[in-house]
Amino acid sequence: MSVKASNSFHSVAFGNERIDFRLRRSKRKTLGITVEPDMSVLVTAPRSADVERVKAKVRKRTDWIGRQRRFFERFLPQMPPRRYVSGETHRYLGRQYRLKVIEGADETVKLKGRFLWTVTRRKGDASHVRALLEAWYEAHARLAFERSLALCLAELSGQVKAPPRLRLRRMRKRWGSCTQQGDIYLNPELIQAPASCIDYVVTHELCHLVHPHHGREFYALLRNKMPDWESRKAKLERVVVG
């Protein structure tokens, strides 16, 4: 009878970057590292291999992993540069909306039906329209993130010692992060994702305030509080942001 390979999730840090990887245990006698076309990292190791030894091997291969990721990145779908003109598609809470830029004196952005109506005196100024949109997104992101934080914090039933401070920060490769001081940083572009994905990122960072690593205890807590976190993470990674 065959034995199903077990999987767990870990990460290693190098400099300011972090590699998250899936560890699969199998009958093989050697350790192998694979970078998938979606740029995720899979490590296949013997069942007896110590996790720290696996992490050390991943650290040694960070340059190779980086090269493989850059290779696959070339084949990922690319969003065309934003022009901030009427007809362009923008996302909000997982749904797509059409941008409508209207000449007027109000300088406002409003969501009406399936459209983002932007009224401005400078209709032809793409950088000004972009600034208006980003301000609207950030204001709505803060409200949505605060709602999510309150709900997800309640789910941890007092395991987080003190309510964290919520801060917004644009990050090139991360949706969220947290500090030892109890701050949670969320990328305002996360507001483009469905609410269920926002809750996943918030819960992930709250679990880090309990276990500041990606070890067994961290994933046990995450799975206990959000059993479907893997499907939410996969859905988030499919969200195209521009």
C-alpha atoms as an extended CHARMM CRD file, in Angstrom:
* protein
*
       242  EXT
         1         1  MET       CA              0.0000000000        0.0000000000        0.0000000000  PROA      1               0.0000000000
         2         2  SER       CA              1.4150000000        3.3950000000       -0.9600000000  PROA      2               0.0000000000
         3         3  VAL       CA              1.8140000000        6.1240000000        1.6310000000  PROA      3               0.0000000000
         4         4  LYS       CA              0.6340000000        9.6030000000        0.6980000000  PROA      4               0.0000000000
         5         5  ALA       CA              3.3820000000       12.2320000000        0.8410000000  PROA      5               0.0000000000
         6         6  SER       CA              2.9130000000       14.7780000000        3.6290000000  PROA      6               0.0000000000
         7         7  ASN       CA              3.2620000000       18.5190000000        3.0750000000  PROA      7               0.0000000000
         8         8  SER       CA              4.1470000000       21.4290000000        5.3390000000  PROA      8               0.0000000000
         9         9  PHE       CA              4.9890000000       25.0680000000        4.7200000000  PROA      9               0.0000000000
        10        10  HSD       CA              8.1520000000       26.8780000000        5.7950000000  PROA      10              0.0000000000
        11        11  SER       CA             10.2770000000       29.8950000000        4.9230000000  PROA      11              0.0000000000
        12        12  VAL       CA             13.8700000000       31.0640000000        5.0760000000  PROA      12              0.0000000000
        13        13  ALA       CA             15.1200000000       34.6430000000        5.2260000000  PROA      13              0.0000000000
        14        14  PHE       CA             18.0980000000       36.0580000000        3.3890000000  PROA      14              0.0000000000
        15        15  GLY       CA             18.7790000000       39.7790000000        3.6230000000  PROA      15              0.0000000000
        16        16  ASN       CA             15.4770000000       41.6360000000        3.2950000000  PROA      16              0.0000000000
        17        17  GLU       CA             13.8950000000       38.8650000000        1.2280000000  PROA      17              0.0000000000
        18        18  ARG       CA             12.0990000000       35.6820000000        2.2120000000  PROA      18              0.0000000000
        19        19  ILE       CA             11.5630000000       32.3940000000        0.3930000000  PROA      19              0.0000000000
        20        20  ASP       CA              8.3870000000       30.5240000000        1.2770000000  PROA      20              0.0000000000
        21        21  PHE       CA              8.4380000000       26.8740000000        0.2850000000  PROA      21              0.0000000000
        22        22  ARG       CA              6.3200000000       23.7660000000        0.4870000000  PROA      22              0.0000000000
        23        23  LEU       CA              8.0810000000       20.7860000000        2.0180000000  PROA      23              0.0000000000
        24        24  ARG       CA              6.9620000000       17.3940000000        0.7920000000  PROA      24              0.0000000000
        25        25  ARG       CA              8.1590000000       14.2700000000        2.6060000000  PROA      25              0.0000000000
        26        26  SER       CA              8.6950000000       11.1760000000        0.4710000000  PROA      26              0.0000000000
        27        27  LYS       CA             10.5700000000        7.8630000000        0.2880000000  PROA      27              0.0000000000
        28        28  ARG       CA             13.4000000000        9.4320000000       -1.7140000000  PROA      28              0.0000000000
        29        29  LYS       CA             16.8840000000        9.3920000000       -0.1660000000  PROA      29              0.0000000000
        30        30  THR       CA             18.0750000000       12.7820000000       -1.4200000000  PROA      30              0.0000000000
        31        31  LEU       CA             16.7380000000       16.3060000000       -1.1390000000  PROA      31              0.0000000000
        32        32  GLY       CA             15.4340000000       18.0610000000       -4.2700000000  PROA      32              0.0000000000
        33        33  ILE       CA             14.3460000000       21.6610000000       -4.9010000000  PROA      33              0.0000000000
        34        34  THR       CA             11.9430000000       22.6250000000       -7.6810000000  PROA      34              0.0000000000
        35        35  VAL       CA             10.7170000000       26.0570000000       -8.7430000000  PROA      35              0.0000000000
        36        36  GLU       CA              7.2440000000       25.7320000000      -10.2590000000  PROA      36              0.0000000000
        37        37  PRO       CA              6.0660000000       27.8190000000      -13.2530000000  PROA      37              0.0000000000
        38        38  ASP       CA              3.9940000000       29.9610000000      -10.8480000000  PROA      38              0.0000000000
        39        39  MET       CA              7.3150000000       30.7130000000       -9.0640000000  PROA      39              0.0000000000
        40        40  SER       CA              6.4010000000       28.7420000000       -5.9430000000  PROA      40              0.0000000000
        41        41  VAL       CA              9.1320000000       26.5830000000       -4.4180000000  PROA      41              0.0000000000
        42        42  LEU       CA              8.7300000000       22.8750000000       -3.6860000000  PROA      42              0.0000000000
        43        43  VAL       CA             11.2890000000       20.9730000000       -1.6220000000  PROA      43              0.0000000000
        44        44  THR       CA             11.0800000000       17.1760000000       -1.6430000000  PROA      44              0.0000000000
        45        45  ALA       CA             13.0190000000       15.5320000000        1.1700000000  PROA      45              0.0000000000
        46        46  PRO       CA             13.3970000000       12.1730000000        2.9210000000  PROA      46              0.0000000000
        47        47  ARG       CA             11.0080000000       11.6340000000        5.8080000000  PROA      47              0.0000000000
        48        48  SER       CA             13.9480000000       11.5890000000        8.2230000000  PROA      48              0.0000000000
        49        49  ALA       CA             15.4610000000       14.8970000000        7.0650000000  PROA      49              0.0000000000
        50        50  ASP       CA             15.6790000000       17.5360000000        9.7850000000  PROA      50              0.0000000000
        51        51  VAL       CA             13.7610000000       20.7390000000        8.9360000000  PROA      51              0.0000000000
        52        52  GLU       CA             16.7200000000       22.9490000000        9.8200000000  PROA      52              0.0000000000
        53        53  ARG       CA             18.9440000000       20.9680000000        7.4520000000  PROA      53              0.0000000000
        54        54  VAL       CA             16.3350000000       21.4320000000        4.7380000000  PROA      54              0.0000000000
        55        55  LYS       CA             16.2730000000       25.1800000000        5.3810000000  PROA      55              0.0000000000
        56        56  ALA       CA             20.0720000000       25.3280000000        5.2300000000  PROA      56              0.0000000000
        57        57  LYS       CA             19.9450000000       23.6390000000        1.8260000000  PROA      57              0.0000000000
        58        58  VAL       CA             17.3630000000       26.1440000000        0.5820000000  PROA      58              0.0000000000
        59        59  ARG       CA             19.5450000000       29.0450000000        1.7700000000  PROA      59              0.0000000000
        60        60  LYS       CA             22.4900000000       27.6440000000       -0.1830000000  PROA      60              0.0000000000
        61        61  ARG       CA             20.3490000000       27.5370000000       -3.3190000000  PROA      61              0.0000000000
        62        62  THR       CA             18.8610000000       31.0420000000       -3.0470000000  PROA      62              0.0000000000
        63        63  ASP       CA             20.8030000000       32.3190000000       -6.0800000000  PROA      63              0.0000000000
        64        64  TRP       CA             19.6080000000       29.3850000000       -8.1930000000  PROA      64              0.0000000000
        65        65  ILE       CA             16.0260000000       29.8080000000       -6.9430000000  PROA      65              0.0000000000
        66        66  GLY       CA             16.1950000000       33.4990000000       -7.8520000000  PROA      66              0.0000000000
        67        67  ARG       CA             17.3840000000       32.7070000000      -11.3790000000  PROA      67              0.0000000000
        68        68  GLN       CA             14.6140000000       30.1390000000      -11.8650000000  PROA      68              0.0000000000
        69        69  ARG       CA             11.9810000000       32.5730000000      -10.6470000000  PROA      69              0.0000000000
        70        70  ARG       CA             13.2220000000       35.2980000000      -12.9810000000  PROA      70              0.0000000000
        71        71  PHE       CA             13.0400000000       32.8200000000      -15.8550000000  PROA      71              0.0000000000
        72        72  PHE       CA              9.4130000000       31.8830000000      -15.1380000000  PROA      72              0.0000000000
        73        73  GLU       CA              8.4660000000       35.5010000000      -14.4150000000  PROA      73              0.0000000000
        74        74  ARG       CA              8.9800000000       36.2460000000      -18.1160000000  PROA      74              0.0000000000
        75        75  PHE       CA              6.0410000000       33.9730000000      -18.9670000000  PROA      75              0.0000000000
        76        76  LEU       CA              3.5580000000       35.3480000000      -16.4420000000  PROA      76              0.0000000000
        77        77  PRO       CA              0.7670000000       37.5000000000      -17.8910000000  PROA      77              0.0000000000
        78        78  GLN       CA              1.7080000000       41.1640000000      -17.7520000000  PROA      78              0.0000000000
        79        79  MET       CA             -0.7260000000       44.0080000000      -17.2210000000  PROA      79              0.0000000000
        80        80  PRO       CA             -0.2660000000       46.8600000000      -19.7070000000  PROA      80              0.0000000000
        81        81  PRO       CA              0.8410000000       50.1620000000      -18.1460000000  PROA      81              0.0000000000
        82        82  ARG       CA             -2.0320000000       52.0950000000      -16.6250000000  PROA      82              0.0000000000
        83        83  ARG       CA             -3.1510000000       55.1340000000      -18.6600000000  PROA      83              0.0000000000
        84        84  TYR       CA             -5.9180000000       56.2680000000      -16.2510000000  PROA      84              0.0000000000
        85        85  VAL       CA             -8.4460000000       56.9630000000      -18.9940000000  PROA      85              0.0000000000
        86        86  SER       CA            -12.1020000000       56.0100000000      -19.4270000000  PROA      86              0.0000000000
        87        87  GLY       CA            -12.6750000000       52.3630000000      -20.2570000000  PROA      87              0.0000000000
        88        88  GLU       CA             -9.7310000000       51.0130000000      -18.2940000000  PROA      88              0.0000000000
        89        89  THR       CA            -10.4010000000       48.0760000000      -15.9490000000  PROA      89              0.0000000000
        90        90  HSD       CA             -9.6440000000       48.3490000000      -12.2330000000  PROA      90              0.0000000000
        91        91  ARG       CA            -10.3120000000       45.8660000000       -9.4200000000  PROA      91              0.0000000000
        92        92  TYR       CA            -11.9700000000       46.4640000000       -6.0730000000  PROA      92              0.0000000000
        93        93  LEU       CA            -12.7270000000       43.6890000000       -3.5470000000  PROA      93              0.0000000000
        94        94  GLY       CA            -12.2720000000       41.0370000000       -6.2080000000  PROA      94              0.0000000000
        95        95  ARG       CA            -14.5880000000       42.5510000000       -8.8240000000  PROA      95              0.0000000000
        96        96  GLN       CA            -13.6940000000       44.4130000000      -11.9940000000  PROA      96              0.0000000000
        97        97  TYR       CA            -14.9060000000       47.9540000000      -12.6300000000  PROA      97              0.0000000000
        98        98  ARG       CA            -14.6090000000       50.2850000000      -15.6020000000  PROA      98              0.0000000000
        99        99  LEU       CA            -13.0460000000       53.6800000000      -15.0660000000  PROA      99              0.0000000000
       100       100  LYS       CA            -15.0850000000       56.7330000000      -16.1530000000  PROA      100             0.0000000000
       101       101  VAL       CA            -13.1580000000       60.0100000000      -16.1400000000  PROA      101             0.0000000000
       102       102  ILE       CA            -15.4940000000       63.0110000000      -16.3210000000  PROA      102             0.0000000000
       103       103  GLU       CA            -14.6620000000       66.7090000000      -16.6250000000  PROA      103             0.0000000000
       104       104  GLY       CA            -15.9950000000       68.6060000000      -13.5880000000  PROA      104             0.0000000000
       105       105  ALA       CA            -15.1450000000       70.6630000000      -10.5360000000  PROA      105             0.0000000000
       106       106  ASP       CA            -15.7820000000       68.1040000000       -7.7700000000  PROA      106             0.0000000000
       107       107  GLU       CA            -12.4420000000       66.1990000000       -7.7080000000  PROA      107             0.0000000000
       108       108  THR       CA            -14.1400000000       63.0280000000       -6.4690000000  PROA      108             0.0000000000
       109       109  VAL       CA            -14.1560000000       59.2720000000       -7.0430000000  PROA      109             0.0000000000
       110       110  LYS       CA            -17.3590000000       57.2760000000       -6.5640000000  PROA      110             0.0000000000
       111       111  LEU       CA            -18.3350000000       53.6680000000       -7.1610000000  PROA      111             0.0000000000
       112       112  LYS       CA            -21.5840000000       53.4800000000       -9.1460000000  PROA      112             0.0000000000
       113       113  GLY       CA            -22.7710000000       50.1520000000      -10.5170000000  PROA      113             0.0000000000
       114       114  ARG       CA            -19.8520000000       48.5820000000      -12.3500000000  PROA      114             0.0000000000
       115       115  PHE       CA            -18.0510000000       51.9010000000      -12.8640000000  PROA      115             0.0000000000
       116       116  LEU       CA            -15.4960000000       53.9910000000      -10.9690000000  PROA      116             0.0000000000
       117       117  TRP       CA            -16.6510000000       57.5320000000      -11.7100000000  PROA      117             0.0000000000
       118       118  THR       CA            -13.8240000000       60.0360000000      -11.3900000000  PROA      118             0.0000000000
       119       119  VAL       CA            -14.7370000000       63.7050000000      -11.6550000000  PROA      119             0.0000000000
       120       120  THR       CA            -11.8450000000       66.1360000000      -12.0410000000  PROA      120             0.0000000000
       121       121  ARG       CA            -10.9400000000       69.4930000000      -13.4910000000  PROA      121             0.0000000000
       122       122  ARG       CA             -7.8350000000       67.8540000000      -14.9950000000  PROA      122             0.0000000000
       123       123  LYS       CA             -9.3340000000       65.0350000000      -17.0280000000  PROA      123             0.0000000000
       124       124  GLY       CA             -6.3370000000       64.7470000000      -19.3710000000  PROA      124             0.0000000000
       125       125  ASP       CA             -3.7530000000       64.6520000000      -16.5720000000  PROA      125             0.0000000000
       126       126  ALA       CA             -3.0790000000       60.9250000000      -16.0100000000  PROA      126             0.0000000000
       127       127  SER       CA             -0.8980000000       61.5040000000      -12.9440000000  PROA      127             0.0000000000
       128       128  HSD       CA             -3.6430000000       63.6000000000      -11.3080000000  PROA      128             0.0000000000
       129       129  VAL       CA             -6.3300000000       60.9830000000      -12.0630000000  PROA      129             0.0000000000
       130       130  ARG       CA             -4.0000000000       58.3290000000      -10.6470000000  PROA      130             0.0000000000
       131       131  ALA       CA             -3.5170000000       60.3480000000       -7.4430000000  PROA      131             0.0000000000
       132       132  LEU       CA             -7.2870000000       60.7090000000       -7.0090000000  PROA      132             0.0000000000
       133       133  LEU       CA             -7.8210000000       56.9730000000       -7.5160000000  PROA      133             0.0000000000
       134       134  GLU       CA             -5.0080000000       55.9750000000       -5.1660000000  PROA      134             0.0000000000
       135       135  ALA       CA             -6.3680000000       58.2570000000       -2.4330000000  PROA      135             0.0000000000
       136       136  TRP       CA             -9.8320000000       56.6890000000       -2.8620000000  PROA      136             0.0000000000
       137       137  TYR       CA             -8.3750000000       53.1680000000       -2.7860000000  PROA      137             0.0000000000
       138       138  GLU       CA             -6.3230000000       53.8680000000        0.3410000000  PROA      138             0.0000000000
       139       139  ALA       CA             -9.2990000000       55.3620000000        2.2080000000  PROA      139             0.0000000000
       140       140  HSD       CA            -11.4600000000       52.3500000000        1.3780000000  PROA      140             0.0000000000
       141       141  ALA       CA             -8.5780000000       49.9690000000        2.0780000000  PROA      141             0.0000000000
       142       142  ARG       CA             -8.1790000000       51.3150000000        5.6050000000  PROA      142             0.0000000000
       143       143  LEU       CA            -11.8820000000       50.8320000000        6.3450000000  PROA      143             0.0000000000
       144       144  ALA       CA            -11.9080000000       47.2960000000        4.9090000000  PROA      144             0.0000000000
       145       145  PHE       CA             -8.6730000000       46.3240000000        6.6550000000  PROA      145             0.0000000000
       146       146  GLU       CA             -9.8760000000       47.6470000000       10.0200000000  PROA      146             0.0000000000
       147       147  ARG       CA            -13.0840000000       45.6080000000        9.6560000000  PROA      147             0.0000000000
       148       148  SER       CA            -11.0670000000       42.5150000000        8.7720000000  PROA      148             0.0000000000
       149       149  LEU       CA             -8.6280000000       43.0690000000       11.6360000000  PROA      149             0.0000000000
       150       150  ALA       CA            -11.4440000000       43.3340000000       14.1830000000  PROA      150             0.0000000000
       151       151  LEU       CA            -13.1120000000       40.1300000000       12.9200000000  PROA      151             0.0000000000
       152       152  CYS       CA             -9.9160000000       38.1040000000       12.6460000000  PROA      152             0.0000000000
       153       153  LEU       CA             -8.5830000000       39.3240000000       15.9900000000  PROA      153             0.0000000000
       154       154  ALA       CA            -11.7610000000       38.0710000000       17.6740000000  PROA      154             0.0000000000
       155       155  GLU       CA            -11.1310000000       34.6300000000       16.1500000000  PROA      155             0.0000000000
       156       156  LEU       CA             -7.7860000000       34.3770000000       17.9320000000  PROA      156             0.0000000000
       157       157  SER       CA             -9.6130000000       34.5370000000       21.2780000000  PROA      157             0.0000000000
       158       158  GLY       CA             -7.0480000000       36.5710000000       23.2100000000  PROA      158             0.0000000000
       159       159  GLN       CA             -3.9830000000       34.7330000000       21.9110000000  PROA      159             0.0000000000
       160       160  VAL       CA             -2.6490000000       38.0380000000       20.5840000000  PROA      160             0.0000000000
       161       161  LYS       CA             -1.5330000000       39.8950000000       23.7250000000  PROA      161             0.0000000000
       162       162  ALA       CA             -2.4020000000       43.4250000000       22.5740000000  PROA      162             0.0000000000
       163       163  PRO       CA             -4.4510000000       44.7740000000       19.6530000000  PROA      163             0.0000000000
       164       164  PRO       CA             -1.9600000000       45.5180000000       16.8640000000  PROA      164             0.0000000000
       165       165  ARG       CA             -1.5950000000       48.8810000000       15.1890000000  PROA      165             0.0000000000
       166       166  LEU       CA             -2.6820000000       48.8160000000       11.5480000000  PROA      166             0.0000000000
       167       167  ARG       CA             -0.5110000000       50.6490000000        9.0460000000  PROA      167             0.0000000000
       168       168  LEU       CA             -0.6380000000       50.8620000000        5.2620000000  PROA      168             0.0000000000
       169       169  ARG       CA              2.5480000000       50.4940000000        3.2390000000  PROA      169             0.0000000000
       170       170  ARG       CA              3.0420000000       49.8330000000       -0.4630000000  PROA      170             0.0000000000
       171       171  MET       CA              5.2510000000       46.7610000000       -0.8420000000  PROA      171             0.0000000000
       172       172  ARG       CA              6.5790000000       45.4420000000       -4.1200000000  PROA      172             0.0000000000
       173       173  LYS       CA              6.3650000000       41.7110000000       -3.3830000000  PROA      173             0.0000000000
       174       174  ARG       CA              4.3540000000       41.3160000000       -0.1920000000  PROA      174             0.0000000000
       175       175  TRP       CA              0.7350000000       41.7050000000        0.8300000000  PROA      175             0.0000000000
       176       176  GLY       CA              1.4930000000       42.1280000000        4.5040000000  PROA      176             0.0000000000
       177       177  SER       CA              4.0820000000       42.0480000000        7.2520000000  PROA      177             0.0000000000
       178       178  CYS       CA              4.3000000000       42.5450000000       11.0070000000  PROA      178             0.0000000000
       179       179  THR       CA              6.8380000000       43.8040000000       13.5270000000  PROA      179             0.0000000000
       180       180  GLN       CA              7.9280000000       42.6910000000       16.9830000000  PROA      180             0.0000000000
       181       181  GLN       CA              6.4320000000       45.9330000000       18.2920000000  PROA      181             0.0000000000
       182       182  GLY       CA              2.9640000000       44.7590000000       17.2860000000  PROA      182             0.0000000000
       183       183  ASP       CA              2.4590000000       46.7220000000       14.0750000000  PROA      183             0.0000000000
       184       184  ILE       CA              0.7340000000       45.0650000000       11.1220000000  PROA      184             0.0000000000
       185       185  TYR       CA              1.5200000000       46.5180000000        7.6980000000  PROA      185             0.0000000000
       186       186  LEU       CA             -0.8470000000       45.8190000000        4.8230000000  PROA      186             0.0000000000
       187       187  ASN       CA             -0.2940000000       46.6700000000        1.1930000000  PROA      187             0.0000000000
       188       188  PRO       CA             -3.1540000000       49.0060000000        0.1210000000  PROA      188             0.0000000000
       189       189  GLU       CA             -3.2660000000       47.1640000000       -3.2250000000  PROA      189             0.0000000000
       190       190  LEU       CA             -4.7140000000       44.2230000000       -1.2740000000  PROA      190             0.0000000000
       191       191  ILE       CA             -8.0730000000       46.0530000000       -1.4890000000  PROA      191             0.0000000000
       192       192  GLN       CA             -8.2490000000       44.7490000000       -5.0530000000  PROA      192             0.0000000000
       193       193  ALA       CA             -8.6320000000       41.1960000000       -3.7170000000  PROA      193             0.0000000000
       194       194  PRO       CA            -11.8360000000       39.5460000000       -2.3940000000  PROA      194             0.0000000000
       195       195  ALA       CA            -12.6540000000       40.0690000000        1.2810000000  PROA      195             0.0000000000
       196       196  SER       CA            -11.9270000000       36.3830000000        2.0110000000  PROA      196             0.0000000000
       197       197  CYS       CA             -8.3590000000       36.8820000000        0.7590000000  PROA      197             0.0000000000
       198       198  ILE       CA             -7.9290000000       40.0300000000        2.8590000000  PROA      198             0.0000000000
       199       199  ASP       CA             -9.0290000000       38.0270000000        5.9050000000  PROA      199             0.0000000000
       200       200  TYR       CA             -6.4140000000       35.3820000000        5.0430000000  PROA      200             0.0000000000
       201       201  VAL       CA             -3.5710000000       37.9330000000        4.9330000000  PROA      201             0.0000000000
       202       202  VAL       CA             -4.7240000000       39.5600000000        8.1760000000  PROA      202             0.0000000000
       203       203  THR       CA             -5.0400000000       36.1910000000        9.9400000000  PROA      203             0.0000000000
       204       204  HSD       CA             -1.5980000000       35.1770000000        8.6300000000  PROA      204             0.0000000000
       205       205  GLU       CA             -0.0130000000       38.2850000000       10.1500000000  PROA      205             0.0000000000
       206       206  LEU       CA             -1.9400000000       37.9260000000       13.4290000000  PROA      206             0.0000000000
       207       207  CYS       CA             -0.6480000000       34.3570000000       13.7470000000  PROA      207             0.0000000000
       208       208  HSD       CA              2.8640000000       35.7610000000       13.3430000000  PROA      208             0.0000000000
       209       209  LEU       CA              2.2830000000       37.8850000000       16.4390000000  PROA      209             0.0000000000
       210       210  VAL       CA              1.8290000000       34.5830000000       18.3100000000  PROA      210             0.0000000000
       211       211  HSD       CA              4.5110000000       32.5920000000       16.4540000000  PROA      211             0.0000000000
       212       212  PRO       CA              7.0430000000       34.8950000000       14.6830000000  PROA      212             0.0000000000
       213       213  HSD       CA              8.2370000000       32.2070000000       12.2640000000  PROA      213             0.0000000000
       214       214  HSD       CA              6.9050000000       29.7350000000        9.7080000000  PROA      214             0.0000000000
       215       215  GLY       CA              7.3650000000       26.6580000000       11.8310000000  PROA      215             0.0000000000
       216       216  ARG       CA              4.9680000000       23.8660000000       12.7360000000  PROA      216             0.0000000000
       217       217  GLU       CA              3.2870000000       25.8470000000       15.5320000000  PROA      217             0.0000000000
       218       218  PHE       CA              2.5710000000       28.7670000000       13.2060000000  PROA      218             0.0000000000
       219       219  TYR       CA              0.8780000000       26.6130000000       10.5660000000  PROA      219             0.0000000000
       220       220  ALA       CA             -1.0260000000       24.6380000000       13.1850000000  PROA      220             0.0000000000
       221       221  LEU       CA             -2.4710000000       27.8800000000       14.5600000000  PROA      221             0.0000000000
       222       222  LEU       CA             -3.2340000000       29.2340000000       11.0850000000  PROA      222             0.0000000000
       223       223  ARG       CA             -5.0080000000       26.0290000000       10.0780000000  PROA      223             0.0000000000
       224       224  ASN       CA             -6.9510000000       25.9620000000       13.3300000000  PROA      224             0.0000000000
       225       225  LYS       CA             -8.2190000000       29.5180000000       12.8510000000  PROA      225             0.0000000000
       226       226  MET       CA             -8.6550000000       29.3120000000        9.0690000000  PROA      226             0.0000000000
       227       227  PRO       CA             -8.8880000000       25.7060000000        7.8120000000  PROA      227             0.0000000000
       228       228  ASP       CA             -9.2290000000       26.8100000000        4.1750000000  PROA      228             0.0000000000
       229       229  TRP       CA             -6.2640000000       29.2040000000        4.2120000000  PROA      229             0.0000000000
       230       230  GLU       CA             -4.5180000000       27.3950000000        1.3580000000  PROA      230             0.0000000000
       231       231  SER       CA             -7.4180000000       27.8840000000       -1.0560000000  PROA      231             0.0000000000
       232       232  ARG       CA             -7.6540000000       31.5440000000       -0.0340000000  PROA      232             0.0000000000
       233       233  LYS       CA             -3.9300000000       31.9840000000       -0.6180000000  PROA      233             0.0000000000
       234       234  ALA       CA             -4.1980000000       30.3520000000       -4.0510000000  PROA      234             0.0000000000
       235       235  LYS       CA             -7.1100000000       32.6180000000       -4.9460000000  PROA      235             0.0000000000
       236       236  LEU       CA             -5.1370000000       35.6790000000       -3.8590000000  PROA      236             0.0000000000
       237       237  GLU       CA             -2.1880000000       34.6870000000       -6.0160000000  PROA      237             0.0000000000
       238       238  ARG       CA             -4.4820000000       34.5690000000       -9.0340000000  PROA      238             0.0000000000
       239       239  VAL       CA             -5.5810000000       38.1730000000       -8.5240000000  PROA      239             0.0000000000
       240       240  VAL       CA             -3.9920000000       40.3680000000      -11.1920000000  PROA      240             0.0000000000
       241       241  VAL       CA             -2.9950000000       43.7900000000       -9.9210000000  PROA      241             0.0000000000
       242       242  GLY       CA             -1.7480000000       46.6090000000      -12.0700000000  PROA      242             0.0000000000
